[in-house]
Structures are given as C-alpha cells and as structure tokens.
Amino acid sequence: MAAQRLQDLMNTLPQQGTLEWIGLRPGRDEPMLAPESATIERGQGLVGDRFRGRPESKRQVTLIQAEHLPVIASLVHLDAITPDRLRRNLVVRGLNLLALKGKRFRVGEAVLEMTGLCDPCSKMEAELGPGGYNAMRGHGGITTRVIEGGEIRLGDGVEVLASDRAPVQTSFDDLTTG
C-alpha cells in the first residue's frame, strides 16, 4: 500500500452524521427550548437563540457529539445527561466533530465552518456538580460560523463539503504512514 500524507488522511472524511437535537437559549439562564426544526441565519446563528453571533463572530452556532454525552455523564457519576444541560445548539451523531477542523459542512440547508473548540464554562460546575467543568474538557464540542443560512430539522444529515479552498497547513504535512 502506498504511503499517504497526513493531510490526505485528514481530508478523507466519508462519514456522515445526523442531527439529533436542536437547542435554543431564549434568555440568560432560562431553560432551553428543543424544537424539531429551526432557522439558521448567515453571519448570526439560530433564530430564537439568545446568543446570536455578530458577523465576525467565531461562535455563531455550537455543536457537540451525541457520543460524548455518556462519557461526560460517567465522569460526573450520573446515569445520563440530557443535551439541554450542556447548553450547546446542536447535537450530532456519527461524525467526529474534531475532524471538521478547517472544513465547511452542511447541516440541513445551512453551511457551517468550524472555527474552534467549544470549551466549557464555569456554569458546568454548578450544572453537573463538582468536577463538571473538568468532565467537559475535551468533550465540549465545537464552535462554528454560519456561511449559508437555511432550515434545519431533526434527522437532517451532517456532511463535509468538498472544498475549493487551500487545505489547512500543519507542521505535519510531510509525514507519511506506511
């Protein structure tokens, strides 16, 4: 088998995910709403969400992996955690969100671009109990910018888009595997 460059491996992401949950924060410290569908606006985020980003914001929509919910629950000694407790906008299953670094992807009709990690805040300690903040570290999901707005619905696919942009450069571009 021919050796592959690390960048080629990073760009090979045939998996598709599924949107499992939508969360809107109507106001500060208010319970989240969990609609079956929502509208995402370009340069802002989810209509009806308290935290709507500015056009230059890197945190317009937040996502977390469904696969991480049981891990977080286990780390704080709970049987389960519902997504509303973590206050992320979208929960997806079947796609490693960290593999979206430097990529654009479609959720329903909307196109998002990963901008970074969604680190936990101090509220997680109060919400999940002692150790809640540390339980979320590395499992908090990602932040995104909205490239194209559109409607999203539970069950929509989440898929990486082919990119015409230059790939993200890393210091590992010349590494190969055999």
C-alpha positions as a printed NumPy array, in Angstrom:
array([[  0.   ,   0.   ,   0.   ],
       [  1.354,   3.412,  -0.916],
       [  2.188,   5.785,   1.903],
       [ -0.268,   8.619,   2.434],
       [  0.467,  12.129,   3.566],
       [ -1.111,  13.098,   6.88 ],
       [ -3.018,  15.923,   5.166],
       [ -4.561,  13.413,   2.745],
       [ -5.681,  11.301,   5.692],
       [ -7.13 ,  14.359,   7.436],
       [ -9.088,  15.233,   4.295],
       [-10.577,  11.732,   3.976],
       [-13.841,  12.007,   5.871],
       [-16.51 ,   9.917,   4.173],
       [-18.615,   9.591,   7.32 ],
       [-21.898,  11.453,   7.524],
       [-23.579,  12.438,  10.739],
       [-27.168,  13.002,  11.779],
       [-28.701,  15.962,  13.606],
       [-30.282,  14.56 ,  16.774],
       [-31.17 ,  17.618,  18.839],
       [-31.63 ,  21.378,  18.395],
       [-31.365,  23.716,  21.371],
       [-32.337,  27.373,  21.643],
       [-31.483,  29.536,  24.634],
       [-34.328,  32.107,  24.76 ],
       [-32.747,  34.148,  27.585],
       [-29.943,  34.177,  30.09 ],
       [-30.264,  31.227,  32.49 ],
       [-33.682,  30.304,  31.042],
       [-34.463,  26.663,  30.188],
       [-33.531,  25.681,  26.671],
       [-36.153,  25.047,  24.032],
       [-35.813,  21.909,  21.896],
       [-37.703,  22.467,  18.624],
       [-37.891,  19.873,  15.847],
       [-36.7  ,  22.467,  13.329],
       [-35.041,  25.879,  13.305],
       [-33.697,  28.567,  11.008],
       [-30.028,  29.448,  10.9  ],
       [-29.165,  32.94 ,   9.62 ],
       [-25.94 ,  33.712,   7.805],
       [-23.433,  35.577,   9.931],
       [-25.558,  35.275,  13.095],
       [-26.775,  31.857,  14.181],
       [-30.048,  30.252,  15.207],
       [-33.173,  32.411,  15.098],
       [-34.621,  32.49 ,  18.614],
       [-31.322,  31.825,  20.382],
       [-30.211,  34.437,  22.904],
       [-26.595,  34.243,  21.843],
       [-26.583,  35.214,  18.198],
       [-23.142,  35.994,  16.938],
       [-22.064,  39.108,  15.14 ],
       [-20.989,  38.677,  11.5  ],
       [-17.323,  38.486,  12.556],
       [-18.022,  36.151,  15.495],
       [-16.436,  32.705,  15.55 ],
       [-19.155,  31.376,  17.881],
       [-22.428,  31.632,  15.97 ],
       [-23.598,  28.01 ,  16.39 ],
       [-22.206,  25.398,  18.797],
       [-22.214,  21.636,  18.242],
       [-21.498,  18.642,  20.442],
       [-21.279,  14.928,  19.637],
       [-24.025,  12.675,  20.976],
       [-21.337,  10.061,  21.622],
       [-19.762,  12.353,  24.244],
       [-22.879,  12.698,  26.41 ],
       [-22.479,   9.279,  28.114],
       [-18.764,   9.952,  28.636],
       [-19.47 ,  13.262,  30.379],
       [-22.224,  11.633,  32.459],
       [-19.85 ,   8.867,  33.51 ],
       [-17.164,  11.345,  34.553],
       [-19.593,  13.12 ,  36.919],
       [-21.105,   9.826,  38.13 ],
       [-24.531,  10.297,  36.554],
       [-26.527,   7.691,  34.646],
       [-27.246,  10.115,  31.789],
       [-27.119,  13.783,  30.786],
       [-29.679,  15.497,  28.572],
       [-28.304,  17.887,  25.927],
       [-30.094,  20.926,  27.345],
       [-27.885,  20.798,  30.443],
       [-24.769,  21.408,  28.305],
       [-26.291,  24.425,  26.514],
       [-24.97 ,  23.65 ,  23.025],
       [-27.113,  24.411,  19.973],
       [-26.837,  21.181,  18.017],
       [-26.194,  17.555,  18.945],
       [-24.946,  15.333,  16.118],
       [-24.204,  11.619,  15.946],
       [-21.915,   9.597,  13.696],
       [-19.279,  12.182,  12.792],
       [-16.119,  13.131,  14.695],
       [-16.53 ,  16.889,  15.082],
       [-12.793,  17.443,  15.576],
       [-12.233,  16.052,  12.069],
       [-14.071,  19.154,  10.784],
       [-11.106,  21.425,  11.549],
       [-10.65 ,  23.824,   8.645],
       [-13.697,  22.44 ,   6.837],
       [-17.132,  23.581,   5.802],
       [-20.054,  21.249,   6.27 ],
       [-23.767,  21.133,   5.637],
       [-26.456,  20.617,   8.275],
       [-29.836,  20.513,   6.55 ],
       [-29.889,  23.579,   4.284],
       [-27.25 ,  25.52 ,   6.258],
       [-23.496,  25.56 ,   5.686],
       [-21.248,  25.984,   8.718],
       [-17.497,  26.288,   9.152],
       [-15.662,  25.048,  12.228],
       [-13.872,  27.899,  13.992],
       [-12.628,  26.243,  17.165],
       [-13.315,  24.203,  20.253],
       [-16.293,  24.963,  22.466],
       [-14.579,  24.92 ,  25.818],
       [-16.737,  24.535,  28.915],
       [-17.58 ,  27.491,  31.122],
       [-17.755,  27.685,  34.907],
       [-21.536,  27.113,  34.756],
       [-20.84 ,  23.429,  34.056],
       [-19.564,  23.019,  37.614],
       [-22.897,  24.228,  39.001],
       [-24.945,  22.314,  36.409],
       [-23.171,  18.966,  36.625],
       [-21.779,  19.107,  40.154],
       [-18.194,  19.032,  41.406],
       [-15.88 ,  18.127,  38.554],
       [-18.405,  19.129,  35.878],
       [-16.039,  21.648,  34.314],
       [-13.224,  19.106,  34.015],
       [-15.6  ,  16.377,  32.795],
       [-16.455,  18.595,  29.817],
       [-12.844,  19.399,  28.921],
       [-12.107,  17.758,  25.592],
       [-15.787,  16.838,  25.169],
       [-17.388,  20.294,  24.844],
       [-17.803,  20.236,  21.077],
       [-17.009,  22.922,  18.525],
       [-17.888,  26.483,  17.587],
       [-18.859,  27.453,  14.051],
       [-19.525,  30.406,  11.788],
       [-22.577,  30.382,   9.506],
       [-21.538,  30.556,   5.84 ],
       [-25.026,  29.957,   4.371],
       [-28.266,  30.126,   6.299],
       [-31.189,  27.77 ,   5.952],
       [-33.639,  25.454,   7.644],
       [-32.528,  22.53 ,   9.773],
       [-34.638,  19.626,  11.09 ],
       [-34.08 ,  16.697,  13.392],
       [-32.774,  13.792,  11.339],
       [-31.004,  16.024,   8.791],
       [-27.661,  14.802,   7.541],
       [-24.363,  16.403,   8.51 ],
       [-21.78 ,  16.12 ,   5.758],
       [-18.454,  17.661,   4.848],
       [-18.424,  19.743,   1.673],
       [-15.763,  19.459,  -0.985],
       [-13.542,  22.461,  -0.591],
       [-12.057,  24.678,  -3.251],
       [-10.034,  26.453,  -0.576],
       [ -6.422,  25.594,   0.177],
       [ -6.167,  22.878,   2.835],
       [ -5.24 ,  23.903,   6.349],
       [ -1.463,  23.732,   6.654],
       [  0.058,  21.853,   9.57 ],
       [  3.627,  21.177,  10.548],
       [  2.92 ,  17.512,   9.814],
       [  2.204,  17.844,   6.063],
       [  5.233,  15.847,   5.035],
       [  4.694,  12.931,   7.401],
       [  3.713,   9.672,   5.802],
       [  2.428,   6.383,   7.063],
       [  3.311,   3.025,   5.665]])
